Amino acid sequence: MLKKTLLFFVCSFVVAQLFAQGQTIQFEKYTLPNGLKVILHEDHSAPVVAVTALYHVGSKNEDTARTGFAHFFEHLLFEGSENIKRGEFDKYVTNAGGELNANTTQDRTFYYELLPSNQLDLGLWLESERMMHAKIEQVGVNTQREVVKEEKRMRMDNRPYGSFLTEMLKRAFKVHPYRWAPIGSMDHLNAAKLEEFIQFYKTYYVPNNCVLSIAGDFNKADLKNKIQSYFATIPKGLNPINKPNIKEPALGGEVRDVIYDNVQLEGVFQAYRAPKQTAEEFYAFKVLATILAGGESSRMNKVLVDSKQLAAAAQAVPFFNEDEGLFITLAIANAGVKAKVLEQNMDSVVNELKTNLVGEREFQKVKNQITTELVNGKSTMAGIAENLANFEVYFGDANLVNTELEKYNKVTREDVLKVAKKYLNNDNRVVLYYVPKSQAPTK
């Protein structure tokens, strides 16, 4: 049985490697005179196209007194434009048989439309309207304020443990704007004037702060002419773009706190400062993170949930950002298990990685897992377009979509042990206990 299992891992790794290496993503990259970067991947395997726009603006670009603007604009820029009536942006796409969405991180805002390839012009028109003619009006601002407030209530205020990210970030970072979550402050959004929203739009949602990445079934020569028609006349942004150049100092010792929340089960949340995503150490740390908390077969899940049955759930939330990294591990205790006991066992799992080399079999399994993730990321037009844009923005090298696997393949077991010893230390982390409000000390 052991030989068969080992053979399965070896074969699956070889197949994944061959598939990943064989799936070279061909693309063309160029820049319009107004600064808009364009990346095109022509692929006729299916009659679909992904039109995406990545704006290099996230919560880290915000004013400390106006947090939440980038996430707010994720919603606001679906309101309409000079040529699109309010509430009709979505309808254009759904009526054409497509889908659309957007997301915001601390470093970027990403919009996309997935369309039948005969509707490519629609995607180009919508994104050009968003970039040039978006209507920033009081009625839209008022509407989206309420939408964002409701999102915050649902995802954070009224969800058990929902505040953990906000609570963790403000303790893990003291200087860098990563210290607040993308959703920001509702008080800041309420206090902002219409002119401030207009200024934010004119500063960040401009061609010279955007990558237009398109993948799918199109003729590249025709598409380039269309991009010229839709985007080349959009003026380059003239306002200075705030790009924080702040180096967060070392944490300087363990930070601990207790959050009394509307929860029934105690929880432990640990955040270790980690490498930024462009650091060479990132690849070894990603392997480390996957070993520790990457799915049901990870060490934390196997030990805390399956074997010792101390936790109802154990997982990780990695934040490998552009400037600084943060690696959050968490576990929610089973009934009757105290946070302190849970933390001791979490630490035991972590300390094992700092003491001994990962076994060859487990190491290969995790590399297979990462290879599969990379392959899956290139299995859809949307995934290809997003990967190309991400690599171009963060690394200045869109071709990492084809070569990133090589960086993971170079990671050794010794590299994993090295980053574990460097980063997974008590003086480099924040620890939060989530405890039922009923246990809060009386004042």
N, C-alpha and C positions, 0 to 999 in steps of 0.2 A: 504493500500500500504506500509506504514512504517513497519508494522508487517511482511509482506511478504519479504521486503528487508532485515530486520534484520534476519529473519529466513534463508534467503539465505546465508548471511555472516556466521551465526553460523554453518549451515550445511556444507558450503564449507570449513570452518576451521576444522571441525571434520573430514571430508573426507581426507583433506590434511594431517592432523595429523596422521590418521590411516595409510594412504598410506606411509608417510615418515617413520613412526615407523616400518611398516611391511617390508620395503625394506632395511633390514640390509645387508650391503656389507661385505661379507666374503672375507678375503684376508690372504695371508701369506707374511711375511716380513723376509728377511735375508740379510746378508752381505757377499760378497766374500772376500777372503784374501787380494785382492788389494784395498779394500775399497768401491767397488761398492755396493750401496744399491739396493736391488731388492724387488719389491712389485708385487704380482701376485693375480689377481682376476679371478677365473675360472667361466665362465658363458656361458651356452650352449643355451641361449634363441634365438640366431641368429648366423648364420655362418660367423661372423666377428670378427676381433681382432684389438685392438689398441695397437701399440708399441710406447711408449713415452720415451723420455730421457730429464730429467730436470737437467740442469747444474746450480749450485748455483753461477752464475756470471751474473751481470747486470752492468748498467752504474755506480753504486756506487763503483764498484771495480776498476775503471779505474784510471790511472794517470791523474792528473789535466792538463797535457800538451798533453794528448793523449785520449781525450774524443771521444766517439763514437765507440770504439773498440768492445764492446759487441754486439751492433746492427750490426756492420759491419760483425762480425763473424756469425751472424744469416744467412747472405747471403753467406759469403765465404765458409761455410762448406757444401754447396750444389754444390760446384765447381767440386768435384770428389776426388778420392783417388788413391792410388797405383794400385788398382784393378778396379776402376771405371773411365772411360774416362770422360773428361770434357763435361758437358752438358747432361750426361746420368743418373745422379742420379734420376731426376724426371721421366725420361722415364721408368725406371724399375718399378716404382710404378704405373704409369698410364697404362702401358701395362698390368699390372697384375689386372687392374680393381679397383685400390685403389686411394687414394688421400693422399697428404702430405702437411705440412706447418711448420712454426715456428714463434715464436714471442719473443720479448725481452722486459723486463721491467727494472726498476731500480735495481731489486734484482735477476733476474733469466733470463735464456734463455731456451726456451722449444721447442723441436722438436717432431714431431709425424708423424706416418704413420697409416692410416686406411686401412685395407686390408681384402680381403676374408680370412677366417681362414686357407685355404689350402696354403696360401702364407705367413704364419707366419715366416718361415725361411728367407724369403726375408727381412722382417723388421728387424730381428735380425742381418742379415749380413750387411745391410746398416748402422745401428747404430753402429755396431762394427767397420766398416770401418771408419765412421766419427770420432770415438773415438781414433782409433789407427793409421790409415793410411792416414788421410786427407792430400791432397797436398796443401801446402801453397807456391804457386809459384807466380812470378811477374806477369805473364799473368793473373792469376785469381784475384790477388789484383787489377790490373789496371782495369779489367772488372767490378768488384764489386764496385770499387770507383765510376765509372760512374753510376752504378745502384742506389747507395745510393744518389748520387747527384741529380739524376732525381726524386727519391722518395721525397727528401727534397723540390725540386722545386714544385712538384705536391701537396704535403700535407701541406706545410708550406709557402713557399715563394709566390706562386701564388694563394693561397686560402685565401679568406677573413677571417680575424681573426685567420689565421693559425699559427701565431707566439705566440698566447696567452700563451701556456704552457711554452715555453722557457722564455718569458718575466716574467711570474709569478714565475717560480722556482728560477730564479736568484735574485728575490727580497724577496721571502719567506724564503730562506735558505742562510746563509752567510758563514757557516763553513762546514756543511755536504755535501758530494758529491751529494746529491739529488738536489743540486743547478743547475745542468745542466740536460737537457733532454736526453733520451737514444740515440737520433740520433746524438748528439754530435756536434763537430766542423769539418767542411769540411777542414779547414786549418790544423787541427791536423792530419786528415787522409792523406792529401796530403804530409805532412812533414814526416810521419812515414816511416821507412825503412823496407825492407822485414824481416830483422832479428828481428825487434820488433814484427811483426805479428807472426812469428814462436815462439818467446818466450811467447807471450800471449796464444797461442794455447797449448803449453807444460805445462803452469801453470794451466790453468783453465779447459780445456776440457780433463779431466783425470778421471779415474774411481772413485777415492776418493773424487771427487767433483760433483758426479752425482747420481741421482736416476733413475733407469730403472723401469718404471711402465708399466705393461702389463695387459690388461683386455680383456676378450672375450672367444671365443670358442676354448679351447685347453685342453689337458690333462696335468695337472700340473707336474706330475712326468716326463713326456717326455720333457716338456718345461724346467724344471730345468736342465736336462742333456744337452739340447741345449745351454742354457745360459752358462753353464760351458764351453762348447766347444768354443763358440764364444767370451766370455768375460774374462774368468779366466786368460788367458795368457797375457792380456794387462797389462803392467807394471803400478804400482802405480806412481802417479805424485810425484816428489821429490822437486819441487820448492815451496817456501812458498806462500800460498794463502793470498792475501791482503783482510782482513776483517776489514773494518773501525770500529773503536771503538770510535766514535765521538758523543758527546751529543750536539745537536744544542741548543744554548741558546734561551730564550724567545725572541719573535720578538721585544719586547720593545717599542711598539707603532705602530699605524697605518702607513702603507706605501701607498702612493698614487702616481699615475702617469697617464699621458695621452699618448696613442700611436696613432699617425697619420698614418693611413693605407689606403690601396686601398679598402675602404668599402663605401657603400652608406648609411647604417643605423648605428646609434650609438649603441654601446654595452657596457655593464657593466659586469666586471668579478671580482668576490670577492673570495679570497682564505683565508680560516681560517686554522690556524695550528690545527691539530687534533690528536687523539690517534693513535699509531701504531697498526697494526693489531693483535698483540699478547697481547695487553693490555686488561684488564677486561672491561674497559670503551668502548672498540671498539663495543661491541654488542649493547649497548644502543645508541651509536653514529650512528651505522648503521640504527637503527630504526628511529632515529632523521632525518638522511639524506634522508631516504625513505619518511618520512612524508613531508619533505620540498620540495624535488625535484625528487621523484621517479616515473616518468611517468605522464601520462595525468591527473590522478586524484590527483596529488600532489598539495600542497598548492600554490607553486609558479606558476604552470601552470594554476590552476583554477583562481587565483587572477589576475595575470599579463596578461595572454593570453586570458582567456575566459571571465572573469567578467569585468575587467577594460580596456581590449584591448589595453594595453600599449606596449605589446611585441609581436613580431612575433614568438618568441621561448623563452622558459625558461627551463633550465635543470641544472644538476649537474655533475661534473667530480670528483669522489672520488679517492684519492690516499692514500689508507690505506697500507702503505709500511711496510717493516720489521723493520725499525729503527724509522721512524717519519711518521706522517700522515699529509695529506693536503686535505681539502675539498673545492673544487672550485664550486661556484654557478655562473651562468651566465644568462644573458638575452639580447636578441637582440631587440632593440626598433622598434616599428612600425614607419612608415614615419611621420615625424613632431614631434616625441617625443624626448625630450632631455635626455641625459644620467643622468643628475642630478635628474630629475623627476623619471626616472626609478629606480635609486638607492634608492631614498626615499621610494618608494613603496616596493622594495625588502627588505629594512631594516624593514619596517612595518610588513612584513610577518615573518621575523626572530624574531623580538622583541615579537611578539605574543607567539611564542614558549618559550621564556624566561620568560614570565609573567604568563601564565596559563597552567594548566595541559591539555594535549591532551584529547579530549573526548573519552569515552570508545568505541564508535562505530568506530571512525576513527582509534583508536589505534588497535582495533581488525582487521580492514581491512588491515592495514599495516603489521601486523604480518602474516595475511593470504598471503599477497603478498610475503613476505620474505620466508615463508614456501614453497610456489610454486616455487620460485627461487631455493631453496635448493633441492627440489624434481626433478626439471628439470635438475639440475646439475648431478643427479645420473641416468638420464634416457637414457644415451648413454654410450657405452664402452669408448669413448674418454673422456667424462666428468668424469667418474669414475676414469680412470687412472690418469687424471690430478689432480683431487681432492686429491687422495691418495698421489701423489707426493708432492703437495703443502703443505698439512698438515704435512707430514713427514719432509720436509725441514724447514718450518717456525716454527712449533710448536714441532717438534720431536714426533708427535703423529698422525700417519696415521688414527687411529680409530676415530678421530674427524669427519671423513666422516659420521659416524653413530651417533655421540653424539652432534654435533654442534647445532642442533635444540634445545636441552635442554637449551643451554646458552641463546638463543633468548627467549625461553619461560619464563625464569627467569626475563627478563627485565620488569620493571614496568613503569607506567606513571611517577612516581616520579623520576625514574632513567633518563628518557628522559629530564625532566625539569632540573635536576641537571647538565647533560652534556651540555645542551643548555646554561645555565647560566655560566658555566665554560669556554666554548670554543667560543661561537658565540658572541664575543665582538670586538669592534672596535680596541682596542689595540692589538688584536691577529690576525689581518688580513692585506692582501694586496688588494688594490682596483685599478683596471685599467679601464680607459675609452678608448674605441676604437672609434675614431672620423675620419671622412673623411679627407684625406690629404688637400682638398681644404680649410679646416678650420684652417690649421696650421698657426701660427703667422709668419708673414714675418720677415726675418732676416735683 
